[in-house]
């Protein structure tokens, strides 16, 4: 066993020298803690050192600042000391001059003492009195010098004022008889000049307060320097205004639409405050009042120049708003200044008028480009249902570009009107309304280009330019007309109602300060007449192209030919069985029926527009017949075989046309007048060929009854003529895009079409509307 144990010890000789893990952990843990503690102590020492360094630095900075302040105070004291030394030098010089004068007087009096005792005693008494006065004056001047050196301005002013009250001769400008008072007066004048310079210096300090400024100016007034004091008052407020403006100008780009109001407030409030201070200190002196007015006018010119220089681009809506705000704020301030006696409104309007005109013109150009740009997107330009709903009714029957263009027009005009302020409307409202009517006229011109092209003889090349959309069918053309009339009749008056309200309110108030210039007034009826002119232009172009396409075939041949009124030519008259109007006029009736049906759907709820439009179409037909020289040249040709039947047919056609207008219930006076002229001309023509109208023609009642009967027959389908007759090769009405229907005009003869054709009552024509015939 022993041997075995020894062998085991030989195998593990170092088993007894192994250090326990717990001891190792305790040894190294103690060393780590010591190291950490040491580092913490070092960090704390470093922190104390840094805090001491910061404290020393702060102490040194404070000491440096105190030293700087002491240096500034020392410099100020040195300047005061220099002024005091200068004043004392003047005082010593005056004392030396006074002593010399006294010695001279004493010598003179000593020489004369022995010659005359009484004179000597009198002289001694006078010298003693003069010496007492000089002593008093010297003490006074010395006191003034001390006060001036100490900058005790108020005490100096009170002392001088008291001296001058006790010795009024000191205020006189003439010389006294004796030298002594004159010397004292001269010395006093020098002190007063020094006081004046000090007061001027005080008023010119950049950081002077209002109270201190008033005291200095009051001092100048007591010294008799009123004009100088007033000029210094104006200069001080002008300097304050310049500093305020210079501090604000860098902020103008941050407030592009309202910066002008802030500038206006700075300028006019300073003018108002200066005027009040001037009146309180200087009274109502006309010289000072004129100086204030001249200075105010210069400041207003400077203000307008600043507004122009820092305005946003003039062709944008922000520029219009900024200009409107400027005019509103400035004129309000001018109206307030008029209570203080300053009338600056006219000058301000004269200066702002070119700027406002430029902004309005450039915004008008911008609006015109936007209105005529049919391809632009309308996203971000929403309209309230109040404005969008009336135009949305045409979206189903027309190109969407048409409806979008109408909404874009209203949005742009609405945007412009919303940027205007009350006083801008008052002074520039007529100008703005005129530009809006011109803008609508341009919009109407763009709509005219969307109508089908006219013949080459019309010389209207500007209407044949490419346009984004075309109104080819009847429904599209009626939707185009309805869009324009809805804008002019309903939407545009709503948009500009704010302008009219302001103008009407001003008329009722009748304030002189608010009255616009004579050339800035406009009457509502005149403005509506301008819109009516544009609508008439659109309506006449529609009617013209419509009637031209109705009368002429594709080959250019006239469907309404004079040959139908010549005896034995054509088969268009059947008088033996049942007299009827000629086929072209039967087709006209059918075409108007058809158009009335389409208009009843497209222009639903706008019966007045329908009636007047159909009236204008009928009127255009008879006007063409009245003015067509080729038609009359055939009838007036001596070789033409005229017969009473042709004259009877022509007169019946004219009566039939008048009855169409009466039957439909739209204005017929002009149609009746033109038809009467055509009948009179035809009677003269036939009479010249030996045909007696009295014996060849029946009574007028026959024509009227026959025309009415023809309308009823055409409506009921009992025309006595075959439909194929109306669909004759030269009377086919379904020319390029002329109709939305595939049937012939006679196929529309039904009670339903009659109701749509005459859906309006005659009483509706009594009330004025935009789409009104000029003759009705």
C-alpha positions in Angstrom: 0.0 0.0 0.0 2.8 2.3 0.8 4.5 1.6 -2.4 1.3 2.2 -4.3 0.8 5.5 -2.6 4.3 6.6 -3.4 3.8 5.7 -7.0 0.7 7.8 -7.1 2.6 10.7 -5.6 5.2 10.2 -8.3 2.5 10.4 -10.9 1.0 13.6 -9.5 3.9 15.5 -7.9 2.2 19.0 -8.0 -1.2 18.2 -6.8 -0.5 20.0 -3.4 0.7 23.3 -5.1 -2.6 24.1 -7.0 -4.2 27.4 -5.9 -7.9 27.2 -5.2 -10.2 29.1 -7.6 -11.8 31.1 -4.8 -8.5 32.5 -3.8 -7.7 33.5 -7.3 -11.0 35.3 -7.6 -10.5 37.1 -4.4 -7.0 38.3 -5.3 -7.9 39.6 -8.8 -11.2 41.0 -7.7 -9.4 43.1 -5.0 -6.9 44.3 -7.6 -9.7 45.3 -10.0 -11.6 47.2 -7.4 -8.5 49.0 -6.4 -7.9 50.0 -10.1 -11.4 51.2 -10.5 -11.3 53.2 -7.3 -8.0 54.8 -8.4 -9.5 55.7 -11.8 -12.6 57.2 -10.1 -10.4 59.4 -7.8 -8.4 60.5 -10.8 -11.6 61.4 -12.7 -12.9 63.3 -9.7 -9.6 65.2 -9.5 -9.9 65.9 -13.3 -13.5 67.2 -12.8 -12.4 69.5 -10.1 -9.6 70.8 -12.2 -12.0 71.4 -15.2 -14.5 73.2 -13.0 -11.8 75.4 -11.6 -10.6 76.2 -15.1 -14.1 77.1 -16.2 -14.7 79.2 -13.2 -11.4 81.1 -13.8 -12.3 81.6 -17.4 -15.8 82.9 -16.5 -14.2 85.2 -13.9 -11.7 86.5 -16.4 -14.4 87.1 -19.0 -16.5 89.0 -16.5 -13.5 91.0 -15.5 -12.7 91.7 -19.1 -16.3 92.9 -19.7 -16.2 95.1 -16.7 -12.9 96.5 -17.8 -14.3 97.2 -21.3 -17.2 99.1 -19.7 -14.9 101.0 -17.5 -12.8 102.0 -20.6 -16.0 103.2 -22.3 -17.0 105.2 -19.2 -13.5 106.6 -19.0 -13.6 107.7 -22.6 -16.9 109.4 -21.9 -15.5 111.1 -18.8 -12.5 112.2 -20.9 -14.8 113.8 -23.4 -16.7 115.5 -20.7 -13.5 116.7 -19.2 -12.3 118.1 -22.5 -15.6 120.0 -22.8 -15.2 121.3 -19.2 -11.6 122.5 -19.9 -12.8 124.2 -23.1 -15.5 126.0 -21.1 -13.1 127.0 -18.4 -10.7 128.3 -20.9 -13.4 130.5 -22.4 -14.3 131.7 -18.8 -10.7 132.5 -18.0 -10.3 134.5 -21.3 -13.5 136.4 -20.5 -12.2 137.1 -16.9 -8.8 138.4 -18.3 -10.6 140.7 -20.7 -12.8 142.0 -17.8 -9.8 142.7 -15.6 -8.0 144.7 -18.3 -11.1 146.8 -18.9 -11.4 147.4 -15.1 -7.8 148.5 -14.9 -8.2 150.9 -17.7 -11.2 152.4 -16.1 -9.5 152.7 -12.8 -6.5 154.6 -14.4 -8.8 157.0 -16.2 -10.8 157.7 -13.1 -7.6 158.2 -11.0 -6.2 160.9 -13.5 -9.5 162.8 -13.4 -10.0 162.6 -9.6 -8.1 165.8 -8.8 -9.7 168.0 -11.4 -13.3 167.5 -10.3 -14.2 165.9 -7.0 -17.9 165.9 -7.7 -17.4 164.4 -11.2 -15.0 161.9 -9.6 -17.6 160.9 -7.0 -20.2 160.5 -9.6 -17.9 158.5 -11.8 -16.9 156.3 -8.8 -20.5 155.7 -8.1 -21.2 154.7 -11.8 -18.1 152.5 -11.9 -19.2 150.8 -8.7 -22.6 150.2 -10.2 -21.1 148.9 -13.5 -18.7 146.7 -11.6 -21.6 145.2 -9.7 -23.4 144.5 -12.9 -20.3 143.0 -14.5 -19.8 140.8 -11.5 -23.3 139.6 -11.7 -23.1 138.9 -15.4 -19.8 137.1 -14.9 -21.2 134.9 -12.3 -24.2 134.3 -14.5 -22.0 133.3 -17.5 -19.8 131.2 -15.2 -22.9 129.4 -14.0 -24.1 128.8 -17.5 -20.7 127.4 -18.6 -20.7 125.0 -15.7 -24.2 123.9 -16.5 -23.3 123.5 -20.2 -20.2 121.4 -19.2 -22.4 119.2 -17.1 -25.0 118.9 -19.8 -27.8 120.2 -17.6 -29.8 121.4 -20.6 -33.0 122.2 -18.8 -31.3 124.2 -16.1 -29.4 126.2 -18.7 -32.6 126.9 -20.6 -34.4 128.0 -17.5 -31.5 130.3 -16.4 -31.3 132.0 -19.9 -35.0 132.3 -20.1 -35.2 134.0 -16.6 -32.3 136.3 -17.5 -34.0 137.4 -20.8 -37.3 138.0 -19.0 -35.5 140.3 -16.4 -33.5 142.1 -19.2 -35.7 142.3 -22.3 -33.0 144.2 -24.1 -31.0 141.0 -24.4 -33.6 139.6 -26.8 -33.4 142.7 -29.1 -31.2 142.4 -32.2 -30.0 146.0 -32.1 -26.7 147.2 -30.5 -26.9 149.0 -27.1 -25.1 152.3 -26.6 -22.6 151.0 -24.0 -19.9 148.5 -24.6 -20.5 146.4 -21.5 -24.1 145.3 -22.1 -23.1 144.6 -25.7 -20.2 142.4 -24.6 -22.4 140.5 -22.2 -25.0 140.0 -24.9 -22.4 138.7 -27.3 -21.1 136.3 -24.6 -24.7 135.1 -23.9 -25.3 134.6 -27.6 -22.2 132.3 -27.8 -23.6 130.3 -24.9 -27.0 130.1 -26.5 -25.3 128.8 -29.7 -23.4 126.2 -27.7 -26.7 125.2 -26.1 -28.3 125.0 -29.6 -25.6 122.7 -30.8 -26.0 120.4 -27.9 -29.7 120.2 -28.4 -29.2 119.4 -32.1 -26.7 116.8 -31.2 -29.3 115.2 -28.8 -32.0 115.1 -31.5 -29.6 113.4 -34.0 -28.7 110.6 -31.7 -29.8 107.2 -33.2 -31.3 105.8 -30.0 -33.0 108.9 -28.7 -36.4 108.3 -27.1 -39.6 110.2 -27.8 -39.6 112.0 -24.4 -36.0 113.1 -24.8 -36.6 114.3 -28.3 -39.6 116.4 -27.2 -37.5 118.0 -24.5 -34.8 118.9 -26.9 -37.2 120.4 -29.4 -39.0 122.3 -26.7 -35.6 123.8 -25.7 -35.0 124.9 -29.3 -38.4 126.5 -29.3 -37.6 128.5 -26.2 -34.4 129.6 -27.9 -36.4 130.9 -30.8 -35.4 128.2 -33.2 -38.8 127.0 -34.2 -38.1 126.3 -37.9 -34.9 124.3 -37.0 -36.9 122.4 -34.3 -39.6 121.5 -36.8 -37.1 120.3 -39.4 -35.4 118.2 -36.8 -38.7 116.7 -35.8 -39.4 115.6 -39.4 -35.8 114.3 -39.8 -36.1 112.3 -36.7 -39.3 110.5 -37.7 -38.0 110.0 -41.3 -34.9 108.3 -39.8 -37.1 106.1 -37.6 -39.2 105.2 -40.6 -36.2 104.3 -42.7 -34.8 102.0 -40.0 -38.2 100.3 -39.6 -38.5 99.7 -43.4 -34.9 98.4 -43.7 -35.6 96.0 -40.9 -38.8 94.7 -42.6 -37.7 94.5 -46.3 -35.8 91.2 -45.9 -39.1 89.6 -44.7 -41.1 90.7 -47.8 -40.5 87.3 -49.7 -42.0 85.5 -46.7 -45.3 87.5 -47.0 -45.7 88.0 -50.8 -49.4 88.9 -50.6 -49.5 91.0 -47.4 -46.1 92.7 -47.2 -47.6 95.8 -48.8 -50.1 96.2 -46.0 -47.3 96.1 -43.4 -45.3 98.7 -45.4 -48.4 100.8 -45.7 -48.9 100.6 -42.0 -45.3 101.6 -41.3 -45.4 104.6 -43.6 -48.8 106.0 -42.9 -48.6 105.5 -39.1 -45.4 107.4 -39.1 -46.9 110.2 -41.1 -49.9 110.3 -38.8 -47.7 110.4 -35.7 -45.5 113.1 -37.1 -48.5 115.2 -38.0 -49.9 114.9 -34.5 -46.6 115.8 -32.8 -46.2 118.8 -35.2 -49.6 120.1 -34.3 -49.1 119.6 -30.6 -45.7 121.4 -30.5 -45.9 123.9 -33.3 -49.7 124.6 -33.7 -51.4 125.2 -37.1 -48.6 127.2 -38.6 -49.1 127.0 -42.4 -45.4 126.9 -43.0 -45.0 123.8 -40.8 -48.1 122.2 -42.2 -46.8 122.6 -45.8 -43.5 121.1 -44.8 -45.4 118.1 -43.3 -47.4 117.6 -46.5 -44.3 117.8 -48.8 -42.5 115.3 -46.6 -45.5 113.0 -46.6 -45.8 113.1 -50.4 -42.1 112.1 -50.7 -42.6 109.2 -48.3 -45.6 108.0 -50.3 -43.6 108.1 -53.5 -40.9 106.1 -51.8 -43.5 103.6 -50.4 -45.0 103.0 -53.9 -41.6 102.4 -55.3 -40.8 99.9 -52.6 -44.1 98.1 -53.3 -43.3 97.7 -57.0 -39.7 96.6 -56.3 -40.7 93.8 -53.9 -44.0 92.7 -55.5 -44.4 89.1 -56.8 -44.5 88.6 -60.6 -47.3 90.8 -61.9 -48.9 88.1 -64.1 -49.9 85.9 -61.1 -52.8 85.8 -58.7 -50.6 86.6 -55.7 -49.6 89.9 -57.4 -53.2 90.9 -57.8 -54.0 90.1 -54.2 -50.9 92.0 -53.0 -51.8 95.0 -55.1 -55.4 94.9 -53.9 -54.3 94.7 -50.2 -51.9 97.6 -50.9 -54.6 99.8 -52.3 -57.1 98.9 -49.6 -54.7 99.5 -46.7 -53.2 102.7 -48.1 -56.5 104.3 -48.9 -57.9 103.4 -45.5 -54.9 105.2 -43.9 -55.4 108.2 -46.3 -59.0 108.5 -45.2 -57.9 108.5 -41.6 -55.3 111.2 -42.4 -57.9 113.5 -43.9 -59.2 114.0 -40.4 -55.8 115.5 -39.6 -55.9 117.8 -42.6 -53.8 115.7 -44.9 -55.5 114.9 -48.3 -53.2 112.3 -49.9 -55.8 110.0 -51.5 -55.5 111.5 -55.0 -51.8 111.4 -55.0 -51.8 107.8 -53.9 -54.2 106.8 -56.6 -52.2 108.6 -59.2 -49.0 106.8 -58.1 -50.7 103.3 -57.8 -52.8 103.5 -60.9 -50.0 102.5 -63.4 -49.0 99.6 -61.1 -52.6 98.4 -60.7 -53.2 98.7 -64.4 -50.1 96.6 -65.1 -51.2 93.9 -62.7 -54.7 93.8 -64.1 -53.5 93.7 -67.7 -51.0 90.9 -67.1 -53.6 88.9 -65.1 -56.1 89.4 -67.9 -53.5 88.0 -70.4 -52.8 85.1 -68.0 -56.5 84.4 -67.7 -57.0 84.6 -71.5 -54.3 82.1 -72.1 -55.7 79.7 -69.5 -59.3 80.1 -70.9 -58.2 79.4 -74.5 -56.0 76.5 -73.5 -58.5 73.7 -73.9 -55.9 71.0 -73.6 -54.8 72.0 -70.1 -55.8 69.9 -67.0 -58.4 71.3 -64.6 -57.1 69.3 -61.6 -56.7 71.5 -58.6 -59.4 73.9 -59.8 -62.5 72.7 -58.1 -65.8 74.5 -58.4 -68.6 74.4 -55.8 -71.8 72.6 -56.9 -73.4 76.0 -57.1 -71.2 76.8 -60.2 -70.5 73.4 -61.5 -74.0 71.9 -61.6 -75.5 74.2 -64.3 -72.6 73.3 -66.7 -72.6 69.6 -65.8 -76.0 69.2 -67.5 -74.2 69.5 -70.9 -71.6 66.8 -70.2 -73.8 64.0 -71.6 -74.5 65.7 -75.0 -71.2 67.4 -75.7 -67.4 66.9 -75.6 -66.0 67.0 -72.1 -63.6 69.7 -73.2 -66.5 72.1 -73.7 -67.8 71.6 -70.2 -64.2 71.8 -68.8 -63.6 75.0 -70.7 -66.7 76.6 -69.2 -65.8 75.5 -65.7 -62.2 76.8 -66.2 -63.6 80.2 -67.4 -65.8 80.5 -64.3 -63.0 79.4 -62.0 -60.5 81.9 -63.4 -62.9 84.8 -63.2 -64.0 83.8 -59.6 -60.3 83.6 -58.6 -59.7 87.1 -59.9 -62.8 88.6 -58.2 -61.9 86.9 -54.9 -58.5 88.6 -54.9 -60.1 92.1 -55.0 -60.7 94.3 -52.0 -63.5 96.7 -51.5 -61.6 99.9 -52.4 -60.0 98.3 -55.4 -63.5 97.4 -56.7 -64.6 100.9 -56.0 -61.8 102.6 -57.9 -61.0 99.9 -60.5 -64.3 98.0 -60.7 -65.4 99.4 -64.1 -62.0 98.5 -65.5 -62.2 94.9 -64.1 -65.7 94.4 -65.4 -64.7 95.6 -68.9 -61.8 93.1 -68.9 -64.1 90.3 -67.8 -66.5 91.1 -70.6 -63.5 91.1 -73.0 -62.4 87.8 -71.6 -65.9 86.3 -72.2 -65.8 87.7 -75.8 -62.5 85.8 -76.4 -64.0 82.7 -74.9 -67.0 83.1 -77.3 -64.6 83.4 -80.2 -63.0 80.1 -79.2 -66.5 78.5 -79.2 -67.3 79.9 -82.6 -64.2 78.1 -83.9 -65.7 74.8 -82.7 -68.8 75.3 -84.9 -68.8 73.7 -88.4 -67.0 75.8 -91.0 -68.7 78.2 -93.2 -68.3 78.6 -96.9 -65.2 79.8 -98.5 -66.9 83.1 -99.5 -67.2 84.2 -95.9 -63.5 85.3 -95.6 -63.5 84.1 -92.0 -60.1 82.3 -92.0 -59.6 83.0 -88.3 -62.6 80.7 -87.6 -60.9 77.8 -89.5 -58.0 77.4 -87.2 -57.5 74.0 -85.6 -59.5 73.5 -82.3 -59.3 70.7 -79.8 -63.0 69.7 -80.4 -65.7 70.2 -83.0 -69.5 70.6 -82.4 -70.7 68.6 -85.4 -74.2 67.4 -84.4 -77.2 69.4 -83.4 -77.0 68.3 -79.8 -73.3 69.3 -79.6 -73.9 72.7 -81.1 -76.9 73.4 -78.8 -74.8 72.3 -75.9 -72.1 74.7 -77.0 -74.7 77.5 -77.1 -76.2 76.5 -73.8 -72.8 76.6 -72.2 -72.1 80.1 -73.3 -75.6 81.3 -72.4 -75.5 79.6 -69.0 -72.2 81.3 -68.2 -73.5 84.7 -69.2 -77.0 84.4 -67.8 -76.5 82.5 -64.6 -72.9 82.0 -63.5 -71.0 85.1 -64.5 -73.6 87.4 -62.8 -73.2 85.3 -59.6 -69.4 85.6 -59.7 -69.3 89.3 -60.3 -72.2 90.1 -57.9 -69.7 91.1 -55.3 -68.4 93.8 -57.5 -71.9 95.2 -58.2 -72.8 95.0 -54.6 -69.8 97.2 -53.6 -70.6 99.7 -56.4 -74.3 99.9 -55.6 -73.6 100.3 -51.8 -71.2 103.2 -52.6 -73.9 104.9 -54.7 -76.4 104.6 -51.9 -73.9 106.0 -49.3 -72.6 108.7 -51.6 -69.5 109.5 -49.5 -67.2 112.0 -51.2 -64.1 110.3 -49.9 -65.2 107.0 -51.4 -66.4 108.2 -54.8 -64.5 106.8 -57.7 -63.4 108.8 -60.7 -65.8 109.5 -63.5 -64.1 107.2 -65.9 -64.3 104.3 -63.4 -68.0 104.0 -63.4 -70.1 101.5 -65.4 -73.8 100.7 -65.6 -75.1 97.2 -65.2 -77.1 97.5 -68.4 -74.1 98.6 -70.3 -72.0 95.7 -69.0 -74.8 93.2 -69.8 -75.1 94.8 -73.3 -71.4 93.9 -73.8 -72.1 90.3 -72.9 -75.2 90.3 -75.1 -73.1 91.4 -78.0 -70.8 88.4 -77.6 -73.8 86.1 -77.3 -75.4 87.6 -80.4 -72.1 87.0 -82.2 -72.1 83.3 -81.2 -75.8 82.9 -81.9 -75.6 84.6 -85.4 -72.6 82.4 -86.4 -74.5 79.3 -85.4 -77.7 80.4 -87.2 -75.7 81.5 -90.3 -73.8 78.2 -90.7 -77.0 76.3 -89.9 -79.1 78.1 -92.5 -76.3 78.0 -95.1 -76.0 74.2 -94.7 -79.8 74.1 -94.9 -80.1 76.2 -98.1 -77.0 74.9 -100.0 -76.3 71.3 -100.9 -72.8 69.7 -100.7 -72.2 70.7 -104.3 -73.0 74.3 -103.6 -76.3 74.4 -105.3 -79.1 76.4 -103.7 -82.1 74.3 -102.5 -84.2 77.4 -102.1 -84.2 78.4 -105.8 -86.2 81.0 -107.6 -87.1 78.5 -110.3 -89.8 77.0 -108.0 -91.8 80.3 -108.4 -91.7 80.2 -112.2 -94.7 78.8 -114.0 -94.2 75.3 -115.4 -90.8 74.8 -113.8 -90.5 71.9 -111.4 -93.2 69.9 -109.7 -93.1 71.7 -106.4 -96.5 73.2 -106.5 -99.8 71.3 -106.4 -102.5 73.9 -106.3 -105.4 72.0 -107.9 -105.7 69.4 -105.1 -104.3 71.1 -102.0 -102.2 74.3 -101.9 -99.2 73.9 -99.7 -96.0 75.9 -99.1 -93.1 75.0 -101.4 -91.0 72.0 -100.4 -88.0 74.0 -99.1 -90.3 75.7 -96.6 -91.9 72.4 -95.7 -88.5 71.1 -95.0 -87.7 74.3 -93.0 -90.7 73.5 -90.8 -89.6 69.9 -90.3 -86.0 71.0 -89.6 -87.2 73.5 -87.0 -89.3 70.8 -85.5 -86.4 68.4 -85.3 -84.1 71.1 -83.8 -86.8 72.0 -81.2 -87.0 68.4 -80.2 -83.2 68.2 -79.7 -83.2 71.6 -77.9 -85.9 70.4 -75.6 -83.5 67.7 -74.4 -80.2 69.6 -74.4 -81.6 72.9 -73.2 -84.0 71.5 -70.7 -85.4 74.2 -68.5 -84.2 76.9 -70.8 -87.3 77.5 -72.9 -86.5 81.2 -73.5 -83.2 80.3 -75.1 -84.9 77.7 -77.3 -87.6 80.1 -78.5 -85.3 83.0 -79.3 -82.8 80.7 -81.0 -85.5 79.2 -83.3 -86.8 82.7 -84.0 -83.3 83.8 -85.0 -83.0 80.8 -87.3 -86.3 81.6 -89.0 -85.3 85.2 -89.3 -82.0 84.2 -90.8 -83.8 82.3 -93.6 -86.0 85.2 -94.6 -83.1 87.6 -94.3 -81.1 85.4 -96.7 -84.0 85.3 -99.1 -84.3 89.1 -98.9 -80.6 89.8 -99.5 -79.9 87.0 -102.0 -79.3 88.9 -105.3 -79.0 85.7 -107.4 -82.5 84.7 -106.3 -84.0 88.1 -107.3 -82.0 88.4 -110.5 -83.9 85.3 -111.7 -87.3 86.7 -110.9 -86.4 90.2 -112.2 -85.0 88.8 -115.5 -87.3 90.0 -118.3 -87.1 86.7 -120.0 -88.4 84.8 -116.9 -91.9 83.3 -117.5 -93.6 84.8 -114.5 -97.2 83.7 -113.8 -99.6 84.7 -111.0 -99.3 81.1 -109.5 -95.6 81.8 -108.8 -96.4 85.0 -107.0 -99.1 83.3 -105.0 -96.7 80.5 -104.0 -94.1 83.0 -102.8 -96.6 84.9 -100.8 -97.9 81.7 -99.2 -94.3 80.7 -98.3 -93.8 84.0 -96.5 -97.1 83.7 -94.6 -96.2 80.1 -93.8 -92.9 81.3 -92.3 -94.6 83.9 -90.2 -97.1 81.3 -89.0 -94.3 79.0 -88.0 -93.0 81.7 -85.6 -96.4 82.4 -84.2 -97.2 78.7 -83.9 -94.0 78.0 -81.9 -94.6 81.0 -79.7 -91.4 82.9 -80.3 -90.8 86.5 -81.4 -92.1 87.0 -84.9 -92.2 90.8 -85.4 -88.9 91.0 -87.3 -89.8 87.9 -89.3 -93.1 89.5 -90.2 -91.4 92.7 -91.2 -88.9 91.1 -93.5 -91.5 88.8 -95.0 -93.7 91.9 -95.7 -90.7 93.5 -97.5 -90.1 90.3 -99.6 -93.8 90.2 -100.6 -93.8 93.9 -101.5 -90.7 93.4 -103.7 -92.2 90.4 -105.3 -95.5 92.2 -106.0 -93.5 95.0 -107.6 -91.5 92.6 -109.7 -94.6 90.7 -111.0 -96.5 94.0 -111.5 -93.7 95.2 -113.8 -94.4 92.2 -116.0 -98.1 93.0 -116.4 -99.6 90.8 -113.7 -102.3 92.5 -111.6 -101.9 91.4 -108.0 -105.5 92.6 -107.1 -107.1 90.2 -109.6 -104.5 87.4 -109.5 -104.2 87.0 -105.7 -106.8 85.9 -103.1 -107.4 87.8 -99.9 -104.8 88.0 -97.1 -107.1 85.9 -94.9 -106.8 83.1 -97.4 -103.0 83.0 -97.2 -103.1 83.1 -93.4 -105.7 80.3 -93.1 -103.9 78.2 -95.8 -100.6 78.6 -93.9 -102.2 77.5 -90.6 -103.9 74.6 -92.3 -100.6 73.6 -93.8 -98.9 73.5 -90.4 -101.7 71.3 -89.1 -101.5 69.0 -92.1 -97.8 68.6 -91.8 -98.0 67.9 -88.1 -100.8 65.2 -88.7 -99.0 63.7 -91.7 -101.8 64.6 -94.0 -99.8 66.9 -96.2 -101.2 65.6 -99.5 -97.7 65.1 -100.7 -95.6 62.0 -100.6 -92.7 61.9 -98.2 -90.5 61.2 -101.1 -91.3 64.7 -102.4 -89.8 66.3 -99.3 -86.9 63.9 -99.6 -86.2 65.1 -103.1 -82.5 65.0 -104.1 -82.1 68.7 -103.8 -84.1 69.0 -100.5 -82.4 66.3 -98.4 -81.9 67.9 -95.1 -79.5 65.4 -93.5 -76.3 67.0 -94.7 -73.0 66.7 -93.0 -73.7 66.7 -89.3 -76.9 68.6 -89.7 -79.1 66.3 -87.6 -79.0 63.7 -84.9 -82.0 61.8 -86.6 -82.0 59.5 -89.6 -85.6 60.3 -90.6 -86.9 63.0 -93.0 -88.4 66.3 -91.7 -91.9 65.1 -92.5 -91.3 62.0 -90.4 -91.4 64.3 -87.3 -95.0 65.1 -87.8 -96.5 64.0 -84.6 -98.3 65.5 -81.6 -95.2 65.0 -79.4 -93.0 67.0 -81.7 -95.6 69.7 -81.8 -95.6 69.9 -78.0 -91.8 70.2 -78.0 -91.8 72.8 -80.8 -94.3 75.0 -79.1 -93.4 74.2 -75.5 -93.1 77.8 -74.4 -95.9 80.2 -73.8 -96.1 83.6 -75.3 -96.1 85.2 -71.9 -92.5 84.1 -71.3 -91.3 86.6 -73.8 -92.3 89.6 -71.7 -89.5 89.1 -69.2 -86.0 90.2 -70.3 -83.3 87.5 -70.8 -79.8 87.5 -72.2 -80.8 85.5 -75.3 -83.2 88.1 -76.5 -83.7 89.1 -80.1 -82.7 92.8 -80.6 -86.0 93.4 -82.4 -88.3 91.7 -80.0 
